[in-house]
Amino acid sequence: MPIFVQFLDMLQTHINHQFKSPIWRLEIDSLSETIFAEIRDQTDKKVYFSAIGLDDGKVFFDELQTEERWLTGIEAAYDGVMLLHNYQSETVPSHKGLIAIDSATGNILWNNYIYAFDHMSINGPVIYDTRIQPPKLFLADIKTGDIKRHYEPSIDIELYNYVVLPDDVSTEFLRSIPITATPFGNSIHYLEHNNYRIVSLHMFAEGTLQQRLYIMDNINIIYEDLLNTDIQKLQPESFLMYKDHLIYLKNKSQLKVLNL
């Protein structure tokens, strides 16, 4: 019996949401505690959006589509609003235009197809008019899209997102933790949070290259999950911490959140 089965009830999945296509991007709004997902169906050239509350796991909206079925994506999120951008064309990756979606309802609050997003400040989105060169930055109202004033770097400082990514560690590091798996390659990610130790690694098992996640409480493995199997190459960072939420993807299309 795997070690983690004996301790599995110590950690319960807080959010476990299966999407019908791969998750392309996640964005977290720290003011409303909402996580937004951009889901892309490359076969049918469709993009969908979802919003889930991180505190209670409530799904506010799922598989939301805009009039632009493909050339759009998540730009940012702030104060209960998801900002989407359009692309200039399928061959030009430059962003142009903004659409604001209410996180609670999925309704469009406003749109503007000449603005573009620069960055998110503590006071709201900093944007510019794509018709004006060189660009001049302005602070916008996230709820209405109205220009509030000129951007002021001294007070419109960048918004802190509370996201912590794991560190890359060497295979020698595994000697200090209770994982007997033999890792493949040097892509081992490690993070400590609230006395938990979190590791993600690649390994060969059952004739395939797999990616696995382990959570340890000092010397015991208390949680384990198979993230990907039958993969062809090493995968990038597989998890992140947002405050006390461990967030990761399983099979590219399943969002899982644990509270640590």
N, C-alpha and C positions, 0 to 999 in steps of 0.2 A: 504494500500500500504506500503511495507517495506520502512523503512527510506532511505536505500542506493539507491533506485531507483531514488529518487529526485536529487541525487548528482552524479549519476553514470558517467556522462560525464566528471567529474573532473579527473578521472583516466582511462586511456585507456590501454588495454593490449598491451605491446610492442612485445612480442613473445607468440604465442599460437600454439604449435605444438603437434599433436596427434601421438603417436607411436602405433604400433599394438600389443605390448606386454609390460609388466611392466618394468619401468625404475629401473635398479639395482644400478646404480652409476652415479653420475655427477662429472665431473672434469673441473675446470676452468683454462685456460691459461691466466694469467694476462698480458703477454707481447703482445699477439695477440688479446686479448679480445674475446676469443673463448670459448664456453661451449661445452664440449663433453659429450655424453650420452652413457651408456652401457645398452642395452635392451636385456632381456633374455626371451626366449620362453621356459618355462620348459616342456611343453608338447612335443614339437618336438626336445628338446635339441639343440637349436640353439641360438647363441648370435650375436647381431647386434650392430653397432656403428654409431653414428651420430655426426656431427659437425655443430654448428650454431654460427654466429657472434653476439655477444652481443650488439654491437653498432647499427647495421642496421637490425638484425634479419635474415640475409641471411643464407640459408641452404647450406653449402658447400658440404656435402655428407650425405646420409641417407641410413639406412639399409645396411651398409657396412659389409661384412663378410670376414673372413680370411680362410685360408686352415683348420685351427683348428676350427671346428664348435661350440665347446662347452667349452673346457677346456682352455679358455683364457679370459682376462678381462683388464680393464683400470688400468694402474699402476700410471701414472702421465702425465702431459702436460707442455710443456715449449717452448716458442719462435716459435709457429706455428707448433709444432709437438706433436702428441699424442703417448705416449709409452704404449704398451700392454705387458702383461706378459702371460706366460703359467703356468699351474699347473703341478706338477710332475705326478699326477694321479688323478682320480676322487675321491679317498679316502684320498689322501694326499694334504692338502691345501697349502703346501709350493710353493712359486713362483720360476719359473726357466725359463730363456730365456727372450729376449726382442725383440719387433718388433716396429719400428718407422714408423708412418703414417703421411704424410704431411696433414695438416689441410685444405689446400685450394683445394686439388685435391683428397685426399683419397688414393694416391699412396704410396706404401711401399718404404721408403727411405733406410732402412737397417734392417737386423735382425741378431741376434746372440743368439744361443741356449745354451751357457754355461755361459753367464753373468746373473746376477740378480741385481735388483734395491735395493738400500739402502735408499736414500732420495734425495730430490731435493734441490740443493743449488742455490744461486744467479748467479752462473757461469755455471750451467747446472747440469745434473744428476750425482749423485755419485753412482758408481756401484762396483761390485766385481765379481771375477771369482769363480764359484761354485766348481771348482775342487781343489781350494787351501784352506787349513785349517791351522790355523785360517784365516778368511777372511781378505784380504788386500783391502782397498778402493782406488778407482781411480776416477778421474774426466773424464767424457766422453764428446765427441762432440755430441750434440743432433742431428745434421744434418747428420753426417756420421757414428757415432758409434765408431769412433777411440778414443783410449785412449790418453788423452792430457797430463796428469801428475798424480802423486800421490795426493791423497786427502789431503788438508791442512785446518784443522778446523778453523784456525784464519782468513782465507780469503774466504773459501768456506762455508760461514754461510748459514743457512737454509733460503729458499726463503719464504717471507711473502706472504700469499695468499689473503689478504683483505676480507676474509670471516668472517662475524659476525653472531653468532647463538643467538637465543632468550634466555631469562632467564626464569626459572621456577618461577611462582608466585602462591600465594595462592588464593583460592576462595574469600577471604575477599577483595582482590585487586579490584575485579570487581565492588565493590561499588563506586569506584572513576571514573568509565568510563561508557559511555552511552550504555551498553549492557544489555538487559533485559533477555537474555537467562539464564536458570538455568544450570550451568555446571555439567557434570557427572565426578566424580573423581577429582583428584588434578592435572591432566596433563594440565595445562594452561601455554601457552608460550607467552611471551611479549617482545616487542622491540620498542624502539623509534628511529626514523631517520628523519632528516630534518623536524621536527615539526609534523611528522606523528606518530601515535601510532598503532602498529600492534599486534593483539591478535589472537591466535588460541586456540580453546577449543573443548571438546567433550560435546555432549548433546543428550538427547532423544527427537526425533521428529518423528511424523508420525509412531510411533511404532517401530522405529529402532534407533540404536546408530549411531550418525553422528559426523563428525569432520568438523568444520567451521572455516573460516578465516574472520576477520574483520579488516578494516583499518579506522582509525578515524583522523579527522582534528579537534583537540581540542574537542569540544562537539558533533560533528556530525559524524555519521557513513557514510563514503563516498564510501565504497566499501565492498562487502561481496561475499563470494564464498563458495559453498558446496564442500569440498575436498573429503570426503568419506562418504558413507552411507551403512547401513546394515553391519557394521563391528562388529567383535566378541570381540575385545579387544582394549584397548587404544593404539593409534598410537604414534610413536616417534615424534620428532621435525618435523614440517610440512613445515617450510620455513626458508630461510636464506637471509641475505643481503650481496651483493657483490658490494662494492662501492655504487652507487645509484640505483642498480638493486635489486628489491625484486624478489626472485626466489622461486617457489614452485611447487609441483606436485598435480595434480587433478586426482582422480581415479587411482593413481599409474602409469598411462601410458600417461598422458598429461602434458607437460612442459609449464608453464606459467611464464612470466617475466613482471613485471611492473616497470616503472621508477619513483622513488619517489624523 
